[in-house]
Amino acid sequence: MAKLSAEAIKETRLAGGKRMAGVLKDLNRDKAYSVEEAVKILKDRSKTKFDETIEVAMNLGVDPKHADQLVRGVCNLPNGSGRTARVAVFARGAKAEEAKAAGADVVGAEDLVEQVSKGTINFDRCIATPDMMGLVGRLGKVLGPRGLMPNPRVGTVTMDVTSAVQGAKGGSVEFRVEKAGIIHAGVGKASFTDAALAENIKAFVDAVVKAKPPGAKGTYVKKVSISSTMGPGLKVDTASLGGGQALG
């Protein structure tokens, strides 16, 4: 086996290992690619044995410590997320039956509240009818830190249980800005077509832009990048995302 040069060994260590060094080879990390170019590069360099998730990260010009600069919402990805979510619904009577018919994995009222209060959470998304919020509100300390608390702003407190469940199961993703002004979310899988991923990414960015809070000043979208689970992060040219609309 050929012996690696000292420079090659250094590059491999800096990249984080031999596999990542191969992934990063000949890649310009400073260039802002069009979304279509970036998707193609990530897919071409995805060499893992599992179907990697493609993620979007957006650096926003907001300070989440101020209430009028919070960014939160939901995006219905046109091509789904590629992930099967377990959905819980807090509802009674006819709405509980509607939730079951729509495909909810866990449905209940007082019994489900008691189960969750004891720390048993076997779901990824949570929906509630408005009349249940008096009970569900008691679970804020349990569901809140996990990002599972139902909220009317993102459509998870609703009487339209069928649409909410189908959206959660079919690929809608919630987003919420973090302390550093970053929003990120998985928007598909490496096995998706290039066109499907690009469409999902554009839809997600558009949803975040439309959720711009009243207190945001200056440039709203500072930077957008995409990455795969085990791959590099690539800067995306924002002009390729908005169909001509200003993202700032």
C-alpha positions, -999 to +999 in steps of 0.1 A: +000+000+000+013+034-010+026+055+019+008+088+025+029+120+024+031+142+055+009+167+038-018+141+029-018+129+065-022+165+077-051+171+053-068+138+064-066+148+100-079+183+094-108+169+074-118+146+103-107+112+088-100+094+055-137+092+045-144+129+051-111+138+033-124+120+002-157+138+005-141+172+007-115+166-020-116+193-047-145+210-030-146+248-027-160+254+007-160+292+002-181+292-029-218+299-028-234+273-051-269+275-067-293+252-048-293+228-078-255+226-078-253+221-041-278+193-041-260+175-069-227+177-051-241+164-018-259+135-036-228+126-056-206+125-025-231+106-003-213+072+001-228+059+033-247+027+037-278+045+049-301+071+033-286+104+046-309+133+056-304+165+037-306+195+061-310+232+056-294+258+080-303+294+078-285+322+097-311+350+103-306+386+113-328+383+145-322+382+182-346+356+196-343+371+231-367+397+220-403+385+216-409+405+184-380+388+167-390+352+173-393+331+141-416+301+142-438+283+118-444+251+098-436+242+062-454+216+042-427+201+021-440+194-015-422+161-017-423+150+019-395+147+043-387+110+038-392+104+075-421+086+090-432+105+121-452+091+150-481+115+157-500+119+189-534+136+191-551+149+223-588+147+215-621+133+227-652+117+211-657+123+173-624+142+170-605+113+185-621+089+160-612+113+132-576+114+144-574+076+143-590+074+109-564+100+096-535+077+108-526+091+142-504+067+161-514+077+196-548+092+205-562+101+240-574+126+264-569+124+302-553+090+298-527+104+274-521+134+296-514+111+325-491+089+304-471+119+291-469+135+326-451+103+338-425+108+310-438+082+285-434+100+251-436+076+222-443+101+195-425+127+173-453+152+167-481+164+189-516+178+179-545+189+201-580+202+197-586+236+213-609+221+240-580+199+252-555+227+258-566+232+294-553+197+301-524+198+277-512+230+291-502+212+322-476+193+302-456+224+292-426+214+313-425+180+297-434+187+261-420+222+258-382+214+261-387+187+234-404+211+210-436+191+211-460+215+227-491+220+205-493+256+192-520+273+171-493+293+153-480+262+136-513+245+131-510+219+159-539+233+179-568+228+155-602+213+149-591+202+115-575+171+129-574+152+096-553+178+078-530+183+108-523+145+111-519+140+074-495+170+072-474+157+102-473+122+087-468+134+051-438+156+056-446+190+072-417+203+093-419+228+121-391+253+125-381+276+154-352+300+156-325+291+181-305+314+204-278+322+178-304+332+152-301+298+134-329+278+120-323+243+107-344+213+095-343+181+076-359+186+042-355+152+025-333+122+019-302+117-004-323+091-023-347+119-034-343+132-069-323+164-074-354+183-084-374+171-054-348+182-030-343+215-046-381+221-045-383+211-009-354+234+000-369+264-018-403+257-001-386+257+033-367+289+028-398+306+014-417+295+046-390+310+068-390+342+048-428+345+051-424+341+089-402+372+092-411+388+125-420+425+128-390+433+149-364+420+124-342+449+111-316+450+084-307+418+065-331+390+075-316+360+057-278+363+062-267+329+050-282+296+038-263+263+037-272+227+031-255+195+042-261+158+044-259+137+076-223+126+070-213+152+044-199+187+041-219+219+045-222+240+013-231+276+011-261+283-011-265+314-033-297+330-020-305+344-055-311+308-066-337+302-038-363+330-041-374+330-076-363+366-079-378+377-045-356+395-020-347+373+009-333+401+030 
